[in-house]
Amino acid sequence: AVVKANAYGHGLKPALAAFQDSEGVALLDMEHAALARELGWLGRILLLEGVFTENDLDDVVDLSCEIVIHHEQQVTWLIQWLGRQNSQIVTKFLANCPIWLKLNSGMNRLGFKSAQYGVSYEILKQMGCTVHHLTHFANADDPQVLPSVEDQWEIFSKATQYVDGLKSGANSAAIIGHPYTHADMTRPGIMLY
C-alpha cells in the first residue's frame, strides 16, 4: 500500500491501521518510515525515492527499510557507506534491506535509462545486494497520452528479462486497466483511498 504524502492526506496512523494486513507500505521519506516503526508497523517499508544523503543509510538499516535506487549518486553513496561499515552492519544491510532499482521507462522523472540500468544492476549485485526491479507508468490512467503503458512495459520487460529479482510496475491505474503489468508486486496508492 502506498502511503506517501501522509497517506494522501488521511494521516499515516489511520492508514497503517487500515492496511495492517498488507505486505508492506511505500513511503517517501525516512521521517515517515521512523514514525511507522514507532507506531508499531512491523511489515515491509519501501522508501520510494530512496536515500537523500549517504547518512540516511544508517537509518535504512536501523529501520529495516527497502530502498529505491534511481540515480548514480545513490549507488556511489551506497558503495562508500558499505566500505566504512563493520561486517555486522554490512551483513544486516544485505540481509534486511533489499534494493529496488528503478528504470526510467518513459516517465522521465526518476530512474536510470536502460544502458545505465544494467551497469547499476551489475554493480549492486557484485556488492552482494538483493536487487529487485521497478518502473512507474506516466499515463496509465489515460491511454491517449504517450508514452503508453504498453511501450513502457516493453522497455521494462526488455531491460529486466535476464536479471534476478522481483518486478513491480503497476500503480493504481495500471492495476485496474493493465493487468499484464501486475508482475510480482503491485503498488496500489490512490485507489485505496
C-alpha positions, -999 to +999 in steps of 0.1 A: +000+000+000+014+034-010+010+058+019+031+087+006+020+123+011+008+115+046-014+087+032-028+111+006-038+134+034-056+108+055-027+105+080-001+078+085-015+064+117-050+056+104-036+044+071-013+019+089-042+006+109-063+003+078-036-015+059-023-038+087-029-069+066-009-056+036+025-069+029+041-035+032+039+002+028+056+026+005+067+060+018+087+089+005+110+098+034+129+085+064+109+106+089+077+087+080+095+054+080+106+061+116+071+072+125+057+040+110+080+019+131+072+039+162+035+033+156+042-004+156+044-012+119+063-045+116+058-051+078+079-041+049+087-004+043+098+008+009+113+042+005+101+052-029+127+079-035+155+061-017+180+080+003+187+117+001+222+115+017+247+089+024+240+092+062+204+081+055+217+046+051+223+043+088+186+048+093+177+024+065+195-004+084+181+006+118+145+007+104+149-023+081+137-004+050+138-014+014+151+014-008+146+025-044+178+035-061+171+057-091+203+077-095+240+071-099+247+092-068+227+068-047+249+039-059+280+059-051+267+067-016+260+030-010+294+019-021+311+045+001+288+038+031+293+000+029+331+005+026+331+022+060+308-002+079+319-032+100+310-066+088+280-069+112+263-038+098+271-049+062+256-083+069+225-067+084+221-044+054+225-071+028+201-094+047+173-069+056+174-040+031+167-051-005+171-025-032+145-017-059+164-005-089+142+020-108+141+020-146+131+052-163+109+036-190+094+069-201+080+089-172+113+109-172+111+118-135+132+093-117+152+063-127+180+050-149+179+048-186+183+013-199+221+013-205+229+027-171+203+004-155+222-027-165+255-012-152+240-002-119+224-037-115+258-054-120+275-030-095+248-037-069+249-075-074+287-075-072+284-058-038+261-086-026+228-067-026+194-082-032+182-063-062+145-060-074+132-040-103+107-012-106+093+013-130+065+038-130+039+045-157+035+080-168+000+077-183-017+045-170-049+065-164-050+080-199-044+057-229-045+086-253-013+101-239+022+089-247+042+071-236+018+043-234+018+017-207+024-009-234+055+009-246+068+014-211+061-022-202+080-034-232+111-013-223+109-025-187+105-061-198+135-060-221+157-043-195+148-069-169+145-101-189+178-117-179+182-105-143+172-119-110+148-103-086+111-094-082+095-069-106+070-042-099+053-018-124+017-015-117+004+016-099-033+021-091-043+029-127-023+000-141-037-024-116-072-016-129-065-011-166-034-031-174-034-064-156-004-077-176+018-053-157+010-068-123+042-088-123+054-099-088+043-069-068+018-041-074+018-007-058-018+004-051-020+040-040-048+065-046-072+037-054-071+026-017-084+059-005 
